[in-house]
Amino acid sequence: MARALYRYHSDGDWSFVARSFGYDKAGAQYMIRLLNIALFMVVLCLSVGVQAADYQSFKAIPVLHEGRVKPLDSVARVYKERLSGSEHGAAVFMAQVLFDPTAAADQPVIYIRDAQVLGQLGLAARQGHLYSLSELVPGLQKTEDQLPELLENEADLTTSQRTFVDVHEMALIYSRLLGTFSFMLPMAMALPDDVKIETAFEEGATYSELQPYIAQLEERLQEVVKLKGEDFSAYSEQETLLAVLMFRLRSMESDLSRNDLFRIYSDSQWVSPWQLIDAAEESQVLQRWEALASAYRLGDMQAFEQAANSLSVPKFESAVHLENLYKAVKPFRLASALYFVTLVLCVVYYIKPLKALFALACVSAVFGSFVQFSGILARIIILGRPPVGSLYESLLFVGFVVVLCALIILCFRRQVATLLGGVSAALGILLVAPYIAPDGDNLETLVAVLNTNFWLATHVICITVGYGVCILSAMLSHIYLFRRGQGDRAEGLWSLLYIIAMVALFFTAFGTMLGGIWADQSWGRFWGWDPKENGALIIVLWIVWLVHARLGNHLSRLWLAAGFAMLNVIVALAWFGVNLLSVGLHSYGFISGIATGLTAFCVSEFVVIGLLLLKAQGKKREA
């Protein structure tokens, strides 16, 4: 090996290294080319996923949001995705929102594409479909009286009406976000002369600085009102400034008391930012946030990072850094790229069966499964619970199960069909996953009925493993029918199909029984003909029917293979289809907007399986 490496430095050719592992010259050349492609794909994904090193300390500030501790960067991503449909530049966006809200209000960040909604708000369509809060305010004020009626009939809203309501909700959330730290930011308004003298503050004073004087200023304003009434035209210039100042302070006080989008850590407890005002004199945390805001407004990034670093909390550092790494690397996107490389290698291997191609495909699949497993493990550590607690997480886990099962089988039977079926299914599942989580991968907290670690670690994992094995069986059945259509008997693949189907039957049946026990403990009944329960039962009955048909010789191999291939449709209906009914106790799984995609998938599967079966039967008759 040392001599091989020495030769690389002398002639710059890596092919001899491949040949030293037993590949011929042609295989070595193919391996090198494909290895370069694979490395390029990995580097491309990493370059997309990992952002620049700026704002790192700011991103790592721990906050409490939606029931769990998160890095501030995760909160920024949630709101940036919610407003703009993209989390790109989330940290920069959040810094401006928190510390320069006036400028942020003029930034086009709210995504609106619906032409009817734009017309209602008096806005013209533009490229990019992004609008600022300042642009929206006039239209929002004119149309806010339409909201109560729409919200009363929320279930019957059209797409445009739903978008209209969403825009109002986004604007409200954004305005609250803009006011998070407004109490410590300079107010762009003039102060009365006597207030300047009494407080020693000039223009640009903050709410927190003026807060100790509010009661006194309120008394002074009441005296003016007693003497001159509420008609501003009768006020002197200084009295008008006092009235405007008090109105602004009272408005801010009301807004701040309701502003709890996230909480910050202070004195061993989580508090809303405005609660720091009550302990302003002794609060070091408030001083650190003020230093952070000041550094941002002055453009001093070194001081900004130092101030942000001072807000870190040691006991949350490891979890915060892990979540930031998870968000930056995007492991499931990287795994998808590696599975795509594996898929290409497998297809090329069918065309030109070189040992180097198969070896590279295996390596790419192993790396992809490792990256996917790392992503799932990171989620377990961050959320502190088993891996499957939502529909989105079930997709991530099932995709991993399919590839893992394929790799395990590959250790005993070196068939490229197994690898091809596993990675193609996993790739498809990972590509679908983002559409199941339209708000992005925000690491959501579970609702109470699901937050039971024992059953999440038993029933849910067992049933999702069953889904994964069923899908692998279905994919291998597709490949079996295809090979039979090419005149190949594929005896090895046929015997493997039956074994995988029995494993799928075990996990789905056992998982369904565990689900009944959980239902009995949670809802007081073992079985209630809930759509989710029925879906799981249908999978079990379908496999049992096929096994009995095989044992009784009621169906030929081709029809049995077609039946196993239909498991894709059966699992899809049990997994996603029942969620379209919007009934039953499994309300956490309800999603909308998938009916078209699910219908298209089922119809395409019927067509593909039918064509493969007809082709295979035609070849059988010819033989």
NORCORDA-V826156 format. One line per field, one symbol per residue. burial: I if it has 24 or more other C-alpha atoms within 12 Angstrom, else O. A space follows every 10 residues. Layout:
burial->???
//
This chain:
burial->OOOOOOOOOO OOOIIIIIOO OOOOOOIIII IIOIIOOIOO IIOOIIOOII IOOOIIIIII IIIIIOOIII IIIIIIIIII IIIIIIIIII IIIIIIIIII IIOIIOIIII IIIIOOIIOI IOIOOOOOOI IIIIOIIOII OOIIOOIOOO OOOOOOOOOO IOIIIIIIOI IIIIIIIIII IIIIIIIOOI IIOOIOOOOO OOIOIIIIII IOOIOOIIOO IOOIOOOOOO OOOOOOOOII IIIOIIOIIO OIIOOIIOII IIIIIIOOOI IIIIIIIOOI OOOOIIIIII IIIIIIIOOO IOIIIIIIII IIIOOIIOII IIIIIIIIII IIIIIIIIII IIIIIIIIIO OOOIIIIIII IIIIIIIIII IIIIIIIIII OIIIIIIIII IIIIIIIIII IIIIIIIOII OOOOIIIIII IIIIIIIIII IIIOOIIOOI IIIIIIOOOI IOOOIIIIII IIIIIIIIII IIIIIIIIII IIIIIOOOOI OOIIOIIIOI IIIIIIIIII IIIIIIOIIO OOOOOOIOOI IIIIIIIIII OIIIOIIOOI OOOOOOIIII IIIIIIIIII IIIIIIIIII OOOOIIOOII IOOIOOOIOO IIOOIOOIII OIIOOIIOOO OOO
//
